[in-house]
Amino acid sequence: MEGLDVVACERCPALVDSRSRIVNGVGPADADLVFVGEAPGATEDERGEPFVGRSGDVLEAALRDVGLARSDVRITNCVRCRPPENRDPHVDELDSCRGYLDAEIERIDPELLVTLGKVPSEQLLGRSVAVTKEAAEVHDARVGGQSRRVLVSVHPAATLYDASQRETFEVAIETAAELAGVGTAADGGSGGQSRLGDY
């Protein structure tokens, strides 16, 4: 790992065969909000950036609604290489990549982590998560040996297949921005102080 990027990794043979490149996180190295997805899909693998397909459009729209640009936040994944046929990452693949994720989070030291979907929620919280039920809830978790605040969110792609998930997703993003004291959601103006101390 050089800086925040993984420049070479051969730990997972199936992922090495499936990927065209390693997809590292993007965004400021001092971001207050870090969004954690599952793994790159075909578009992400092609372009070398997480959340740039249709689900990325949904995420960007939700960020805009709370006064944030994509460039204001850090976006990364549990696994940095595209799984074959876009399958879920296997447990051993998640375990192999976990050190990279922990190191990235430790270096950025964000106010809040936001998990996008079931896989990253369960990976960071270390337990089974009912994502829709727990969306917008904040939990404490040990990440990289340190206590972190983690807010659960449904995956933005869920809103594309189930319109009823859109409000759930948007509320989670609004809550995340408010708690981290970023964007316009915090005070109706130009950002504010983190409210995580209230939790």
C-alpha positions as a LaTeX table, in Angstrom:
\begin{tabular}{lrrr}
\hline
Residue & $x$ (\AA) & $y$ (\AA) & $z$ (\AA) \\
\hline
Met1 & 0.00 & 0.00 & 0.00 \\
Glu2 & 1.51 & 3.28 & $-1.14$ \\
Gly3 & $-0.23$ & 6.28 & 0.39 \\
Leu4 & $-3.94$ & 5.43 & 0.31 \\
Asp5 & $-3.70$ & 3.24 & $-2.79$ \\
Val6 & $-3.02$ & $-0.45$ & $-3.19$ \\
Val7 & $-0.62$ & $-0.59$ & $-6.12$ \\
Ala8 & $-0.22$ & $-4.37$ & $-6.41$ \\
Cys9 & $-1.95$ & $-7.36$ & $-4.82$ \\
Glu10 & $-2.17$ & $-11.04$ & $-5.81$ \\
Arg11 & $-3.87$ & $-12.40$ & $-2.69$ \\
Cys12 & $-7.13$ & $-13.56$ & $-4.32$ \\
Pro13 & $-6.55$ & $-15.64$ & $-7.49$ \\
Ala14 & $-10.18$ & $-15.46$ & $-8.68$ \\
Leu15 & $-10.22$ & $-11.67$ & $-8.33$ \\
Val16 & $-6.83$ & $-11.26$ & $-9.97$ \\
Asp17 & $-8.16$ & $-13.22$ & $-12.95$ \\
Ser18 & $-11.43$ & $-11.25$ & $-13.03$ \\
Arg19 & $-10.15$ & $-7.70$ & $-12.64$ \\
Ser20 & $-8.64$ & $-5.42$ & $-15.22$ \\
Arg21 & $-7.25$ & $-3.17$ & $-12.48$ \\
Ile22 & $-7.26$ & $-2.53$ & $-8.73$ \\
Val23 & $-10.00$ & $-0.01$ & $-7.91$ \\
Asn24 & $-8.86$ & 2.19 & $-5.04$ \\
Gly25 & $-10.91$ & 4.66 & $-3.06$ \\
Val26 & $-11.36$ & 8.22 & $-4.30$ \\
Gly27 & $-11.87$ & 11.52 & $-2.51$ \\
Pro28 & $-10.04$ & 13.70 & 0.01 \\
Ala29 & $-7.47$ & 12.13 & 2.30 \\
Asp30 & $-9.04$ & 14.09 & 5.17 \\
Ala31 & $-12.73$ & 13.54 & 4.36 \\
Asp32 & $-15.25$ & 13.76 & 7.21 \\
Leu33 & $-17.48$ & 11.19 & 5.50 \\
Val34 & $-16.26$ & 7.88 & 4.10 \\
Phe35 & $-18.69$ & 5.72 & 2.12 \\
Val36 & $-17.89$ & 2.02 & 1.98 \\
Gly37 & $-19.35$ & $-0.20$ & $-0.72$ \\
Glu38 & $-18.97$ & $-3.87$ & $-1.44$ \\
Ala39 & $-16.77$ & $-4.34$ & $-4.51$ \\
Pro40 & $-16.23$ & $-2.85$ & $-7.96$ \\
Gly41 & $-18.65$ & $-3.76$ & $-10.73$ \\
Ala42 & $-17.97$ & $-3.83$ & $-14.46$ \\
Thr43 & $-18.09$ & $-0.04$ & $-14.94$ \\
Glu44 & $-15.91$ & 0.57 & $-11.88$ \\
Asp45 & $-13.39$ & $-2.01$ & $-13.08$ \\
Glu46 & $-13.31$ & $-0.37$ & $-16.49$ \\
Arg47 & $-12.91$ & 3.18 & $-15.22$ \\
Gly48 & $-10.85$ & 2.49 & $-12.10$ \\
Glu49 & $-13.13$ & 4.36 & $-9.70$ \\
Pro50 & $-15.80$ & 3.15 & $-7.24$ \\
Phe51 & $-19.48$ & 3.98 & $-7.72$ \\
Val52 & $-19.36$ & 5.42 & $-11.23$ \\
Gly53 & $-22.22$ & 3.44 & $-12.77$ \\
Arg54 & $-25.97$ & 3.89 & $-12.24$ \\
Ser55 & $-25.66$ & 3.42 & $-8.48$ \\
Gly56 & $-22.99$ & 6.12 & $-8.48$ \\
Asp57 & $-25.45$ & 8.50 & $-10.15$ \\
Val58 & $-27.95$ & 7.79 & $-7.35$ \\
Leu59 & $-25.31$ & 8.42 & $-4.69$ \\
Glu60 & $-24.18$ & 11.67 & $-6.32$ \\
Ala61 & $-27.78$ & 12.93 & $-6.56$ \\
Ala62 & $-28.37$ & 12.20 & $-2.86$ \\
Leu63 & $-25.14$ & 14.00 & $-1.96$ \\
Arg64 & $-26.15$ & 17.02 & $-4.03$ \\
Asp65 & $-29.47$ & 17.14 & $-2.20$ \\
Val66 & $-27.61$ & 17.67 & 1.09 \\
Gly67 & $-25.18$ & 20.21 & $-0.36$ \\
Leu68 & $-22.26$ & 17.90 & $-0.99$ \\
Ala69 & $-20.30$ & 17.08 & $-4.13$ \\
Arg70 & $-18.80$ & 13.68 & $-4.83$ \\
Ser71 & $-15.39$ & 15.33 & $-4.42$ \\
Asp72 & $-16.27$ & 16.30 & $-0.80$ \\
Val73 & $-16.41$ & 12.70 & 0.44 \\
Arg74 & $-14.27$ & 9.57 & 0.29 \\
Ile75 & $-15.74$ & 6.57 & $-1.52$ \\
Thr76 & $-14.16$ & 3.14 & $-1.25$ \\
Asn77 & $-15.02$ & $-0.58$ & $-1.19$ \\
Cys78 & $-14.47$ & $-3.59$ & 1.06 \\
Val79 & $-12.83$ & $-5.39$ & $-1.86$ \\
Arg80 & $-10.79$ & $-3.51$ & $-4.47$ \\
Cys81 & $-11.04$ & $-5.98$ & $-7.34$ \\
Arg82 & $-14.12$ & $-6.94$ & $-9.36$ \\
Pro83 & $-15.45$ & $-10.41$ & $-8.46$ \\
Pro84 & $-16.25$ & $-12.72$ & $-11.41$ \\
Glu85 & $-19.73$ & $-12.09$ & $-12.87$ \\
Asn86 & $-20.23$ & $-9.38$ & $-10.21$ \\
Arg87 & $-20.85$ & $-12.02$ & $-7.55$ \\
Asp88 & $-20.62$ & $-11.12$ & $-3.87$ \\
Pro89 & $-17.07$ & $-11.22$ & $-2.51$ \\
His90 & $-16.29$ & $-14.44$ & $-0.66$ \\
Val91 & $-15.39$ & $-14.32$ & 3.03 \\
Asp92 & $-11.72$ & $-15.07$ & 2.35 \\
Glu93 & $-11.61$ & $-12.24$ & $-0.21$ \\
Leu94 & $-13.16$ & $-9.80$ & 2.26 \\
Asp95 & $-10.65$ & $-10.94$ & 4.88 \\
Ser96 & $-7.72$ & $-10.55$ & 2.47 \\
Cys97 & $-8.68$ & $-6.97$ & 1.62 \\
Arg98 & $-9.74$ & $-5.90$ & 5.13 \\
Gly99 & $-6.29$ & $-4.68$ & 6.12 \\
Tyr100 & $-6.24$ & $-2.27$ & 3.18 \\
Leu101 & $-9.65$ & $-0.88$ & 4.15 \\
Asp102 & $-8.67$ & $-0.51$ & 7.80 \\
Ala103 & $-5.44$ & 1.29 & 6.84 \\
Glu104 & $-7.32$ & 3.65 & 4.51 \\
Ile105 & $-9.86$ & 4.52 & 7.20 \\
Glu106 & $-7.14$ & 4.96 & 9.82 \\
Arg107 & $-5.23$ & 7.42 & 7.62 \\
Ile108 & $-8.33$ & 9.45 & 6.72 \\
Asp109 & $-9.75$ & 9.41 & 10.27 \\
Pro110 & $-13.28$ & 10.44 & 9.25 \\
Glu111 & $-16.07$ & 11.67 & 11.50 \\
Leu112 & $-18.38$ & 8.94 & 10.18 \\
Leu113 & $-18.33$ & 5.79 & 8.08 \\
Val114 & $-21.39$ & 5.07 & 5.91 \\
Thr115 & $-21.88$ & 1.48 & 4.77 \\
Leu116 & $-23.70$ & 1.10 & 1.45 \\
Gly117 & $-25.50$ & $-2.23$ & 1.55 \\
Lys118 & $-25.44$ & $-5.50$ & 3.43 \\
Val119 & $-21.89$ & $-6.73$ & 2.73 \\
Pro120 & $-20.02$ & $-3.64$ & 3.99 \\
Ser121 & $-22.46$ & $-3.22$ & 6.89 \\
Glu122 & $-21.81$ & $-6.76$ & 8.09 \\
Gln123 & $-18.10$ & $-6.48$ & 7.37 \\
Leu124 & $-17.60$ & $-3.36$ & 9.49 \\
Leu125 & $-20.09$ & $-4.17$ & 12.25 \\
Gly126 & $-19.03$ & $-7.82$ & 12.48 \\
Arg127 & $-22.56$ & $-9.18$ & 12.70 \\
Ser128 & $-25.68$ & $-9.88$ & 10.70 \\
Val129 & $-27.39$ & $-6.63$ & 9.65 \\
Ala130 & $-30.99$ & $-6.06$ & 8.54 \\
Val131 & $-30.02$ & $-3.13$ & 6.34 \\
Thr132 & $-33.47$ & $-1.72$ & 5.54 \\
Lys133 & $-34.51$ & $-1.91$ & 9.19 \\
Glu134 & $-31.26$ & $-0.40$ & 10.48 \\
Ala135 & $-30.83$ & 2.26 & 7.78 \\
Ala136 & $-29.76$ & 5.66 & 9.17 \\
Glu137 & $-28.86$ & 4.10 & 12.55 \\
Val138 & $-25.42$ & 4.82 & 14.00 \\
His139 & $-23.39$ & 2.08 & 15.66 \\
Asp140 & $-19.98$ & 1.89 & 17.31 \\
Ala141 & $-17.55$ & $-0.57$ & 15.74 \\
Arg142 & $-13.90$ & $-1.45$ & 16.09 \\
Val143 & $-12.27$ & $-0.60$ & 12.78 \\
Gly144 & $-8.52$ & $-0.86$ & 12.48 \\
Gly145 & $-8.21$ & $-1.24$ & 16.23 \\
Gln146 & $-10.10$ & 1.98 & 16.95 \\
Ser147 & $-13.70$ & 2.77 & 17.84 \\
Arg148 & $-15.54$ & 4.31 & 14.88 \\
Arg149 & $-19.08$ & 5.53 & 14.26 \\
Val150 & $-20.77$ & 3.61 & 11.46 \\
Leu151 & $-24.06$ & 4.61 & 9.85 \\
Val152 & $-25.90$ & 1.87 & 7.95 \\
Ser153 & $-27.47$ & 2.63 & 4.56 \\
Val154 & $-29.14$ & 0.59 & 1.86 \\
His155 & $-27.11$ & 0.31 & $-1.34$ \\
Pro156 & $-27.96$ & 3.04 & $-3.85$ \\
Ala157 & $-28.65$ & 0.35 & $-6.46$ \\
Ala158 & $-31.55$ & $-0.86$ & $-4.30$ \\
Thr159 & $-33.40$ & 2.34 & $-5.20$ \\
Leu160 & $-33.17$ & 1.43 & $-8.88$ \\
Tyr161 & $-34.97$ & $-1.87$ & $-8.37$ \\
Asp162 & $-37.33$ & $-0.90$ & $-5.56$ \\
Ala163 & $-38.64$ & 2.68 & $-5.57$ \\
Ser164 & $-39.73$ & 2.33 & $-1.94$ \\
Gln165 & $-36.04$ & 2.22 & $-0.95$ \\
Arg166 & $-35.34$ & 5.71 & $-2.32$ \\
Glu167 & $-36.60$ & 7.56 & 0.74 \\
Thr168 & $-34.78$ & 5.12 & 3.04 \\
Phe169 & $-31.56$ & 5.81 & 1.17 \\
Glu170 & $-32.02$ & 9.58 & 1.04 \\
Val171 & $-32.79$ & 9.79 & 4.77 \\
Ala172 & $-29.61$ & 7.84 & 5.54 \\
Ile173 & $-27.48$ & 10.21 & 3.44 \\
Glu174 & $-29.15$ & 13.26 & 4.98 \\
Thr175 & $-28.58$ & 11.87 & 8.47 \\
Ala176 & $-24.93$ & 11.12 & 7.68 \\
Ala177 & $-24.29$ & 14.66 & 6.43 \\
Glu178 & $-26.03$ & 16.16 & 9.44 \\
Leu179 & $-24.18$ & 14.03 & 11.97 \\
Ala180 & $-20.80$ & 14.68 & 10.40 \\
Gly181 & $-21.54$ & 18.41 & 10.25 \\
Val182 & $-20.99$ & 18.68 & 6.48 \\
Gly183 & $-23.04$ & 19.95 & 3.57 \\
Thr184 & $-26.16$ & 22.07 & 4.06 \\
Ala185 & $-28.23$ & 19.50 & 5.95 \\
Ala186 & $-26.57$ & 20.29 & 9.26 \\
Asp187 & $-27.89$ & 23.79 & 9.74 \\
Gly188 & $-29.77$ & 24.76 & 6.60 \\
Gly189 & $-26.79$ & 26.85 & 5.56 \\
Ser190 & $-23.14$ & 26.14 & 5.05 \\
Gly191 & $-22.36$ & 23.13 & 7.16 \\
Gly192 & $-21.84$ & 22.88 & 10.88 \\
Gln193 & $-20.31$ & 20.96 & 13.73 \\
Ser194 & $-20.42$ & 17.21 & 14.05 \\
Arg195 & $-23.36$ & 15.99 & 16.13 \\
Leu196 & $-21.88$ & 12.56 & 16.75 \\
Gly197 & $-21.29$ & 13.50 & 20.35 \\
Asp198 & $-25.08$ & 13.35 & 20.75 \\
Tyr199 & $-25.01$ & 9.60 & 20.06 \\
\hline
\end{tabular}
